[in-house]
Amino acid sequence: MTTVRTAPTHELGAERLAAVRALLDAAFEGDFSAEDWDHTLGGIHAWAEDAAGLVAHGAVVQRRVLHRGGSYRIGYVEGVAVRADARRRGLGGAVVDALERVVDATHRFGALSASDEGAALYRARGWQVWGGRIAVLGPDGTVPLPEEEGGVLVRPAAGLALPDPGAPLVFDWRDGDVV
């Protein structure tokens, strides 16, 4: 069994960060932008290595979400990938398990935007599609994001309830893909 380790971005070091970036570039077949990379940094990373190097990775970063007049600190999952030759061996689930423990310990709830292929992994682990509206608090105010509705998955932190989908989740602004 491969061991999954966790650490904040600043403890990964230049060599491991370069390996993470290479894994994500390969896994997303060149569709992993500079903004996507930026979104992956600054939180807690979970990864597994084998004799050939980095085999799986994911990160959870802190974001702020406004909902019904409150501001929630949430754990947003980013940069989850498994090396092509190591897929379907439970490594993605092991990495996500480590990330969920971070969410449970330090955030109100977890959120993510998954590819169609990746969404099955999260749904099998109890993540659910957010049934409400999605928006972003941008430089010019609140902007609805109807194109993101149905694509954001959420998971309550241990012992906490999810927010009411009758009101929108308003995410903090960031460059690139907002959610």
C-alpha positions as a printed NumPy array, in Angstrom:
array([[  0.   ,   0.   ,   0.   ],
       [  1.222,   3.481,  -0.859],
       [  1.38 ,   5.996,   1.976],
       [ -0.354,   9.329,   1.532],
       [  1.427,  12.255,   3.143],
       [  0.198,  15.787,   3.805],
       [  1.948,  19.123,   4.172],
       [  1.374,  22.815,   3.479],
       [  2.667,  24.234,   0.205],
       [  5.734,  25.853,   1.766],
       [  7.002,  22.476,   3.018],
       [  6.865,  20.693,  -0.341],
       [ 10.059,  22.22 ,  -1.74 ],
       [ 10.875,  23.156,  -5.312],
       [ 11.525,  19.609,  -6.545],
       [  8.24 ,  18.148,  -5.277],
       [  6.276,  21.198,  -6.478],
       [  7.795,  20.741,  -9.943],
       [  6.756,  17.075,  -9.851],
       [  3.207,  18.057,  -8.831],
       [  2.979,  20.55 , -11.689],
       [  4.26 ,  17.932, -14.165],
       [  1.714,  15.382, -12.894],
       [ -1.145,  17.873, -13.244],
       [ -0.03 ,  18.949, -16.728],
       [  0.079,  15.305, -17.848],
       [ -3.168,  14.28 , -16.132],
       [ -5.106,  17.218, -17.575],
       [ -3.469,  16.722, -20.985],
       [ -2.159,  20.281, -21.232],
       [ -5.423,  21.85 , -20.018],
       [ -4.019,  22.934, -16.645],
       [ -3.421,  26.686, -16.81 ],
       [ -1.174,  29.005, -14.834],
       [ -4.296,  30.149, -12.96 ],
       [ -5.231,  26.526, -12.181],
       [ -1.723,  26.046, -10.762],
       [ -2.06 ,  29.204,  -8.678],
       [ -5.376,  27.926,  -7.29 ],
       [ -3.657,  24.7  ,  -6.167],
       [ -1.057,  26.486,  -4.054],
       [ -1.239,  27.932,  -0.547],
       [ -3.139,  25.195,   1.232],
       [ -2.572,  21.641,   2.374],
       [ -1.385,  19.068,  -0.162],
       [ -1.885,  15.317,  -0.021],
       [  0.276,  13.102,  -2.201],
       [  1.586,   9.606,  -2.741],
       [  4.858,   8.504,  -4.279],
       [  6.187,   5.205,  -5.541],
       [  9.622,   4.144,  -6.813],
       [  8.985,   6.062, -10.062],
       [  8.068,   9.292,  -8.252],
       [  4.876,  11.206,  -7.587],
       [  1.842,   9.043,  -8.302],
       [ -1.14 ,  11.01 ,  -6.922],
       [ -1.835,  14.507,  -5.618],
       [ -4.576,  16.81 ,  -4.372],
       [ -4.823,  20.005,  -2.356],
       [ -7.351,  21.8  ,  -0.22 ],
       [ -7.152,  25.582,  -0.104],
       [ -9.13 ,  28.011,   2.003],
       [-11.782,  30.1  ,   0.291],
       [-14.482,  32.425,   1.56 ],
       [-18.111,  31.93 ,   0.59 ],
       [-20.938,  34.312,   1.436],
       [-24.293,  32.725,   2.226],
       [-27.387,  34.273,   3.823],
       [-25.418,  37.186,   5.266],
       [-22.62 ,  35.056,   6.703],
       [-19.057,  34.477,   5.556],
       [-17.886,  30.862,   5.669],
       [-14.321,  29.554,   5.613],
       [-14.499,  26.548,   3.315],
       [-12.014,  23.98 ,   2.066],
       [-11.887,  24.03 ,  -1.72 ],
       [-10.364,  20.944,  -3.341],
       [ -7.93 ,  21.572,  -6.195],
       [ -5.394,  19.749,  -8.331],
       [ -6.498,  16.159,  -7.799],
       [ -4.811,  13.786, -10.22 ],
       [ -3.361,  10.294, -10.445],
       [ -0.558,   9.295, -12.803],
       [ -2.02 ,   7.47 , -15.829],
       [ -0.243,   4.165, -15.139],
       [ -1.475,   4.108, -11.518],
       [ -5.182,   4.803, -11.983],
       [ -7.951,   2.539, -10.666],
       [ -5.877,   1.428,  -7.668],
       [ -7.578,   3.578,  -5.03 ],
       [ -4.917,   6.291,  -4.944],
       [ -7.311,   9.091,  -5.883],
       [ -9.641,   8.007,  -3.091],
       [ -6.753,   7.834,  -0.615],
       [ -5.676,  11.379,  -1.498],
       [ -9.255,  12.677,  -1.26 ],
       [ -9.648,  10.915,   2.103],
       [ -6.686,  12.904,   3.436],
       [ -8.143,  16.131,   2.035],
       [-11.529,  15.403,   3.608],
       [ -9.839,  15.054,   7.01 ],
       [ -8.395,  18.555,   6.529],
       [-11.854,  19.892,   5.628],
       [-13.398,  18.167,   8.648],
       [-10.833,  19.626,  11.019],
       [-10.6  ,  23.192,   9.771],
       [-13.503,  24.276,   7.555],
       [-17.279,  24.714,   7.594],
       [-17.715,  22.541,   4.497],
       [-15.867,  21.377,   1.412],
       [-16.515,  22.375,  -2.183],
       [-15.024,  21.586,  -5.565],
       [-15.639,  21.634,  -9.271],
       [-14.951,  18.263, -10.867],
       [-14.563,  16.944, -14.359],
       [-17.248,  14.515, -15.474],
       [-14.761,  11.678, -14.955],
       [-13.768,  12.873, -11.481],
       [-17.282,  13.623, -10.234],
       [-18.062,   9.904,  -9.83 ],
       [-15.233,   9.542,  -7.289],
       [-16.549,  12.397,  -5.184],
       [-20.22 ,  11.364,  -5.391],
       [-19.26 ,   7.846,  -4.269],
       [-17.64 ,   9.456,  -1.204],
       [-20.789,  11.413,  -0.265],
       [-20.118,  14.703,  -2.03 ],
       [-23.296,  16.105,  -3.528],
       [-24.137,  18.517,  -6.283],
       [-24.962,  21.939,  -4.847],
       [-28.658,  22.403,  -5.626],
       [-28.692,  26.164,  -5.3  ],
       [-27.414,  29.125,  -7.232],
       [-23.737,  30.006,  -7.637],
       [-22.252,  33.496,  -7.818],
       [-18.94 ,  35.283,  -7.328],
       [-18.15 ,  38.495,  -5.515],
       [-16.073,  40.124,  -8.241],
       [-14.394,  43.504,  -8.661],
       [-17.705,  44.953,  -9.89 ],
       [-19.963,  43.325,  -7.291],
       [-21.881,  40.054,  -7.172],
       [-22.016,  38.224, -10.502],
       [-24.332,  35.22 , -10.978],
       [-22.658,  32.161, -12.517],
       [-25.524,  30.111, -13.976],
       [-23.062,  28.144, -16.134],
       [-21.48 ,  26.746, -12.943],
       [-24.767,  25.568, -11.42 ],
       [-24.954,  21.801, -11.325],
       [-21.16 ,  21.531, -11.505],
       [-20.158,  22.404,  -7.938],
       [-20.048,  19.572,  -5.416],
       [-20.164,  20.133,  -1.649],
       [-19.57 ,  18.025,   1.445],
       [-20.322,  18.999,   5.048],
       [-17.445,  19.044,   7.494],
       [-17.73 ,  16.467,  10.251],
       [-20.842,  17.043,  12.33 ],
       [-21.962,  20.192,  10.495],
       [-24.858,  20.765,   8.127],
       [-24.551,  22.157,   4.624],
       [-25.932,  25.628,   3.95 ],
       [-29.481,  26.025,   2.674],
       [-29.569,  25.679,  -1.13 ],
       [-32.439,  28.17 ,  -1.135],
       [-29.818,  30.937,  -1.08 ],
       [-26.796,  31.219,  -3.375],
       [-23.205,  30.433,  -2.534],
       [-21.214,  33.566,  -3.394],
       [-17.556,  32.628,  -3.862],
       [-14.597,  34.939,  -3.412],
       [-12.999,  36.332,  -6.563],
       [ -9.908,  34.812,  -8.172],
       [ -8.349,  34.972, -11.618],
       [ -9.057,  32.152, -14.068],
       [-11.852,  29.715, -13.277],
       [-13.7  ,  31.237, -10.347],
       [-15.059,  27.866,  -9.208]])
